Amino acid sequence: MKILVLMKQVPDTAAPITVTNNAVDASKIDKYAPSPYDEYALEQALQVKDKDAATKITLVTLGPARVREMIMQGLAMGADDAVIIKSDGSGDLDGLAVAHILAAAIKKIGFDLVYAGVKGVDDDQGWVGIAIAELLGLPLVNAVRSTTAQGPAVRLVRDVEGGRETVEAPLPALVTSSQATEPRYPTLRGIMGAKKKPVQEWTVDSLGVSADMLKPRVQMVKLDMPPGRQAGRLITGEPAEQVKELVRALREQAKVI
Amino acid sequence: MTNNILVVAEQSDGKFKSITHQMLGEARRLAAQLGGSVEAVVTGSGVTVSAAQLGAFGAAKVYVADDASLARDEPELVGPTLVELIKRTQPSVVFVGATPFGLALAPRLATHLQCALTSDCTGFAVEGGQIRVTRPVYGGRAIAVFEARKLPLVASLRQNAFAPLGAGAGQAAVETLSVIPVTLTTKVVETSKSESGKIELTEAPIVVTGGRGMQGPENFHLVESLAGLLGGAAGATRAVVDAGWRPYGEQVGQTGKTVSPSLYVAVGVSGAMQHLVGMKTSKVIVAINKDPDAPIFKVADYGIVGDALKVLPLLSEEIMKLKSQG
């Protein structure tokens, strides 16, 4: 099976964001990391490969020069090769524009199954994966937590409201991942091996996406830090007194119970 | 293009979900500023009976796509019918819920219509004739304002972030839509239901979350019973989900669910960044933790420094007393 994993590099999700002049202050970003949902997508793909050595995984990303670090990490985790679509201005592209670019790229590469994170933890829109499936007319299963290959189809488990379901999709198909088991760490052998794996660099222009498709349909006009919450009141005393006072405050002051 | 707002209503077991009322409330406020009216669309199987109800909540017109094929809550099935409706009725704004259904539906609509999309929105305003949408980005570490460059704007609304308006005397004209048939390529081969009667975490007015401080899966009945007493839902931190103490469906935080209840009780939760972004917009936050330096206290309205396993049973007892007094 030929699997593509679409990945996006974002500011490390464990660190705060600094906003200056309506934009994220890039000088304050110490570290970039794969968007966590894309790491889940890769881990799910690697688990399919674990069971079938003939499976080949290609990483596909759009971004500036720094994305190479994420790609090398993904190759060290077990992906076979990668395509980097060079773009310095991805901040001006909306999700649908990115989807047009990636859809053109993955058509060119060829695939049986495409994975994408359910959303990128930067614009948090959740547009790209779904849009690619729509643009290419692919069966889509959204917010998946695990995959098992099943002959000419795949079985995908996802959480739905009020429970869980297993969905079967024919190939080729597109899956967005919302969860997985803890993504694996690259082994030393993996890290050494990654250096020899093929990484192609493409340009957006070479993919023949019309300028009209890249024009933003939605634009960010303002960015702020989230309103801070004031630390409230610590209730002191013996546990029984604390609890009594808490319940009184919730009822009489906050009026929420 | 009209100045109207189209609300894609959601139902569960024949009743409109609270997000539907929240969307209609916000749609009425926004429509008044835009000088348009509110319309709604109800999709599903056997939904015609309840459709007219939405008139009382501000919908001037309700479109109904009622077909046995729509029994499954699958965005792919209703997509083409909704795209046709939007093309014909030309609303400026389309509201869907930021529910699993809505979050999968909205990007499909915006892709077909090649128009603006804003996901998981928390505020709307009109300035200089432009609709401005507020929504958290970077996993809640920043707040952004967006403007549509190509209408309609398809927006999903965060659950519990908007106040519903009460029922009035309004009446809606109901129009039946012809459903465009869709052959699904995917099929559900297995379903497992979680306990019935449980309130969905993202919809719950009160959430009680247990973290590492609960010390083990055997103590989570304390979290569940307090949640039950308060008419809320139980949540869990990523640490306890990773440890296998609780199912992923209960995870609150960046890679889990984002909740915005009127009361959030964090028990034995330290308050890591990835957790805080998933619950910080709750109206009132209570933290119970034995570490006085835990970051959770920095966002809590009320804090108790103490052992979760001791405080929690006392708290449940006190709530029970309160209930027995009526």
Chai-1 contact restraints between the chains, C-beta under 6 A:
chainA,res_idxA,chainB,res_idxB,connection_type,confidence,min_distance_angstrom,max_distance_angstrom,comment,restraint_id
A,T13,B,G139,contact,1.0,0.0,6.0,A-B,restraint_1
A,P16,B,R141,contact,1.0,0.0,6.0,A-B,restraint_2
A,I17,B,Y138,contact,1.0,0.0,6.0,A-B,restraint_3
A,I17,B,R141,contact,1.0,0.0,6.0,A-B,restraint_4
A,I17,B,A142,contact,1.0,0.0,6.0,A-B,restraint_5
A,V19,B,A142,contact,1.0,0.0,6.0,A-B,restraint_6
A,P36,B,T255,contact,1.0,0.0,6.0,A-B,restraint_7
A,V121,B,G139,contact,1.0,0.0,6.0,A-B,restraint_8
A,D122,B,Y138,contact,1.0,0.0,6.0,A-B,restraint_9
A,D123,B,V137,contact,1.0,0.0,6.0,A-B,restraint_10
A,D124,B,V137,contact,1.0,0.0,6.0,A-B,restraint_11
A,Q125,B,S119,contact,1.0,0.0,6.0,A-B,restraint_12
A,G126,B,L103,contact,1.0,0.0,6.0,A-B,restraint_13
A,G126,B,S119,contact,1.0,0.0,6.0,A-B,restraint_14
A,W127,B,P107,contact,1.0,0.0,6.0,A-B,restraint_15
A,W127,B,L117,contact,1.0,0.0,6.0,A-B,restraint_16
A,I130,B,P107,contact,1.0,0.0,6.0,A-B,restraint_17
A,I130,B,R108,contact,1.0,0.0,6.0,A-B,restraint_18
A,A131,B,P107,contact,1.0,0.0,6.0,A-B,restraint_19
A,A131,B,T111,contact,1.0,0.0,6.0,A-B,restraint_20
A,E134,B,R108,contact,1.0,0.0,6.0,A-B,restraint_21
A,E134,B,T111,contact,1.0,0.0,6.0,A-B,restraint_22
A,P139,B,T185,contact,1.0,0.0,6.0,A-B,restraint_23
A,P139,B,T186,contact,1.0,0.0,6.0,A-B,restraint_24
A,V141,B,T186,contact,1.0,0.0,6.0,A-B,restraint_25
A,N142,B,A104,contact,1.0,0.0,6.0,A-B,restraint_26
A,D159,B,G249,contact,1.0,0.0,6.0,A-B,restraint_27
A,E161,B,P100,contact,1.0,0.0,6.0,A-B,restraint_28
A,E161,B,E200,contact,1.0,0.0,6.0,A-B,restraint_29
A,G162,B,S194,contact,1.0,0.0,6.0,A-B,restraint_30
A,G163,B,S192,contact,1.0,0.0,6.0,A-B,restraint_31
A,G163,B,K193,contact,1.0,0.0,6.0,A-B,restraint_32
A,G163,B,S194,contact,1.0,0.0,6.0,A-B,restraint_33
A,R164,B,S192,contact,1.0,0.0,6.0,A-B,restraint_34
A,E165,B,V188,contact,1.0,0.0,6.0,A-B,restraint_35
A,E165,B,T191,contact,1.0,0.0,6.0,A-B,restraint_36
A,T166,B,V189,contact,1.0,0.0,6.0,A-B,restraint_37
A,T166,B,E190,contact,1.0,0.0,6.0,A-B,restraint_38
A,V167,B,T186,contact,1.0,0.0,6.0,A-B,restraint_39
A,V167,B,V188,contact,1.0,0.0,6.0,A-B,restraint_40
A,E168,B,K187,contact,1.0,0.0,6.0,A-B,restraint_41
A,E168,B,V189,contact,1.0,0.0,6.0,A-B,restraint_42
A,A169,B,T186,contact,1.0,0.0,6.0,A-B,restraint_43
A,P170,B,T185,contact,1.0,0.0,6.0,A-B,restraint_44
A,Q179,B,Y248,contact,1.0,0.0,6.0,A-B,restraint_45
A,P216,B,R149,contact,1.0,0.0,6.0,A-B,restraint_46
A,R217,B,C115,contact,1.0,0.0,6.0,A-B,restraint_47
A,R217,B,A116,contact,1.0,0.0,6.0,A-B,restraint_48
A,R217,B,R149,contact,1.0,0.0,6.0,A-B,restraint_49
A,R217,B,K150,contact,1.0,0.0,6.0,A-B,restraint_50
A,V218,B,A116,contact,1.0,0.0,6.0,A-B,restraint_51
A,V218,B,F146,contact,1.0,0.0,6.0,A-B,restraint_52
A,V218,B,A148,contact,1.0,0.0,6.0,A-B,restraint_53
A,Q219,B,E147,contact,1.0,0.0,6.0,A-B,restraint_54
A,Q219,B,R149,contact,1.0,0.0,6.0,A-B,restraint_55
A,M220,B,A144,contact,1.0,0.0,6.0,A-B,restraint_56
A,M220,B,F146,contact,1.0,0.0,6.0,A-B,restraint_57
A,V221,B,V145,contact,1.0,0.0,6.0,A-B,restraint_58
A,V221,B,E147,contact,1.0,0.0,6.0,A-B,restraint_59
A,K222,B,V145,contact,1.0,0.0,6.0,A-B,restraint_60
A,L223,B,A142,contact,1.0,0.0,6.0,A-B,restraint_61
A,L223,B,A144,contact,1.0,0.0,6.0,A-B,restraint_62
A,D224,B,I143,contact,1.0,0.0,6.0,A-B,restraint_63
A,P226,B,I143,contact,1.0,0.0,6.0,A-B,restraint_64
A,R229,B,V299,contact,1.0,0.0,6.0,A-B,restraint_65
A,A231,B,K298,contact,1.0,0.0,6.0,A-B,restraint_66
A,G232,B,A300,contact,1.0,0.0,6.0,A-B,restraint_67
A,G232,B,D301,contact,1.0,0.0,6.0,A-B,restraint_68
A,G232,B,Y302,contact,1.0,0.0,6.0,A-B,restraint_69
A,R233,B,Y302,contact,1.0,0.0,6.0,A-B,restraint_70
A,L234,B,G303,contact,1.0,0.0,6.0,A-B,restraint_71
A,I235,B,I304,contact,1.0,0.0,6.0,A-B,restraint_72
A,P239,B,G306,contact,1.0,0.0,6.0,A-B,restraint_73
A,P239,B,K310,contact,1.0,0.0,6.0,A-B,restraint_74
A,P239,B,V311,contact,1.0,0.0,6.0,A-B,restraint_75
A,P239,B,L314,contact,1.0,0.0,6.0,A-B,restraint_76
A,A240,B,L314,contact,1.0,0.0,6.0,A-B,restraint_77
A,Q242,B,I304,contact,1.0,0.0,6.0,A-B,restraint_78
A,V243,B,L314,contact,1.0,0.0,6.0,A-B,restraint_79
A,V243,B,L315,contact,1.0,0.0,6.0,A-B,restraint_80
A,V243,B,E318,contact,1.0,0.0,6.0,A-B,restraint_81
A,L246,B,Y302,contact,1.0,0.0,6.0,A-B,restraint_82
A,V247,B,E318,contact,1.0,0.0,6.0,A-B,restraint_83
A,A249,B,Y302,contact,1.0,0.0,6.0,A-B,restraint_84
A,A254,B,V284,contact,1.0,0.0,6.0,A-B,restraint_85
A,V256,B,S262,contact,1.0,0.0,6.0,A-B,restraint_86
A,V256,B,L263,contact,1.0,0.0,6.0,A-B,restraint_87
A,V256,B,V284,contact,1.0,0.0,6.0,A-B,restraint_88
